[in-house]
């Protein structure tokens, strides 16, 4: 069998493994999805504020509904949890087993994380649909060119989220509890990415600054793209920015991983 | 089992956890600093709302800060006392090592609820109390003893409600394994305790008043401190939390019978 085909078979097997895990622990996955319903509660809150006193900075009641349902779905589509798994494997030495296998450990994580996506969507879509039907529909971008940019934006968002998590997890080679760092990252993410509140509602200068940060590239950008809040020029510009961040974090992750594996070997693990 | 035995067990576990916390200083960052940081960053959405509106559901800026202070106290209690204990107990249930707890001559529920503590989260509680004091000073409000007493009573009921929810999560984990993340779900939802329950409408308002009663945990105590809480609302809040605790107790008793240890 050629090398390429062999790799493909391995990826297929990993996919089935990840899928089986997601199905086996579906109660656990369902709770994770519940945990990500955070935007749906924010939705109720902000839609209520808009209903009580008129639009808030360009967002009426229906706009808030569309925004937070989109945020919920984008979060589902771009979710990964590699930082927890990889950090634990490094800390407890379980990584040794994975290093012996013919598949790079990072690829293993990428495929098993991706494989849970269909199950995730199956559980999350009905929830989003119910909210949308109750609220009266979602207005997406009218410009087909902008919509065409959505798939690369989503892929970029998933990859960016994944790469950052790998980079942080790899710090565990030197600093055992690197997941703590990711918790701080998550704190900042919730507020600065547009997950808790659309970033365009921030006071002037802050709103202009946060859109350049990687948080916004992971969530706020794809959401605003989907809702048609960006014109062609802006969309292309933010897509470029997103992939620029991706390049930077991929380089960092690759560097930390390579150095880390060497340091890991030095422990005699 | 006497109250004294229970108190001694709680004291011993607290001492152990404190020693451990001092030995492994990483908790200072993961529990203490992250907690305080989250408390501070989480205020931003409230600030955004205040930026666009004079008030949120009748709450002014510093009144919202008072609410945030109370939220930080509740959140500190959750992540310092309840969450670590739940995680440790769920791990016992999953591995079957709950046997060792069940064999001891003390109520298993008490042992589960003191299984582990994260003392550094105390920083968040201290920060929360400071925020409350600053907010009250800024508002120029000084609660009378009666108002303080009422607020404290409702707040205590709120903590009982929080523990009731924790016990329910623990009981559920007998049925479905790998439900440690239920505590993460609680943590996420808890964040909405920053907002006055009156900002929500319809079913969600009822949900946060009676099912996951953030009203009892933060909104009502804050109203109490501001002198806006009447006795009937306070009575409803206390009743809500007592009903939740009774339900939790029943669920716990039924679930414990399902436990089959590691070998059987």
Boltz contact constraints between the chains, C-beta under 6 A:
constraints:
  - contact:
      token1: [A, 25]
      token2: [B, 178]
      max_distance: 6.0
  - contact:
      token1: [A, 27]
      token2: [B, 176]
      max_distance: 6.0
  - contact:
      token1: [A, 28]
      token2: [B, 178]
      max_distance: 6.0
  - contact:
      token1: [A, 31]
      token2: [B, 181]
      max_distance: 6.0
  - contact:
      token1: [A, 31]
      token2: [B, 182]
      max_distance: 6.0
  - contact:
      token1: [A, 31]
      token2: [B, 185]
      max_distance: 6.0
  - contact:
      token1: [A, 32]
      token2: [B, 181]
      max_distance: 6.0
  - contact:
      token1: [A, 34]
      token2: [B, 185]
      max_distance: 6.0
  - contact:
      token1: [A, 35]
      token2: [B, 184]
      max_distance: 6.0
  - contact:
      token1: [A, 35]
      token2: [B, 185]
      max_distance: 6.0
  - contact:
      token1: [A, 35]
      token2: [B, 188]
      max_distance: 6.0
  - contact:
      token1: [A, 38]
      token2: [B, 188]
      max_distance: 6.0
  - contact:
      token1: [A, 41]
      token2: [B, 192]
      max_distance: 6.0
  - contact:
      token1: [A, 44]
      token2: [B, 200]
      max_distance: 6.0
  - contact:
      token1: [A, 44]
      token2: [B, 204]
      max_distance: 6.0
  - contact:
      token1: [A, 45]
      token2: [B, 199]
      max_distance: 6.0
  - contact:
      token1: [A, 48]
      token2: [B, 201]
      max_distance: 6.0
  - contact:
      token1: [A, 56]
      token2: [B, 52]
      max_distance: 6.0
  - contact:
      token1: [A, 57]
      token2: [B, 52]
      max_distance: 6.0
  - contact:
      token1: [A, 177]
      token2: [B, 26]
      max_distance: 6.0
  - contact:
      token1: [A, 180]
      token2: [B, 29]
      max_distance: 6.0
  - contact:
      token1: [A, 180]
      token2: [B, 30]
      max_distance: 6.0
  - contact:
      token1: [A, 183]
      token2: [B, 34]
      max_distance: 6.0
  - contact:
      token1: [A, 184]
      token2: [B, 34]
      max_distance: 6.0
  - contact:
      token1: [A, 187]
      token2: [B, 37]
      max_distance: 6.0
  - contact:
      token1: [A, 187]
      token2: [B, 38]
      max_distance: 6.0
  - contact:
      token1: [A, 187]
      token2: [B, 41]
      max_distance: 6.0
  - contact:
      token1: [A, 191]
      token2: [B, 41]
      max_distance: 6.0
  - contact:
      token1: [A, 191]
      token2: [B, 44]
      max_distance: 6.0
  - contact:
      token1: [A, 196]
      token2: [B, 45]
      max_distance: 6.0
  - contact:
      token1: [A, 197]
      token2: [B, 45]
      max_distance: 6.0
  - contact:
      token1: [A, 197]
      token2: [B, 48]
      max_distance: 6.0
  - contact:
      token1: [A, 201]
      token2: [B, 48]
      max_distance: 6.0
  - contact:
      token1: [A, 203]
      token2: [B, 51]
      max_distance: 6.0
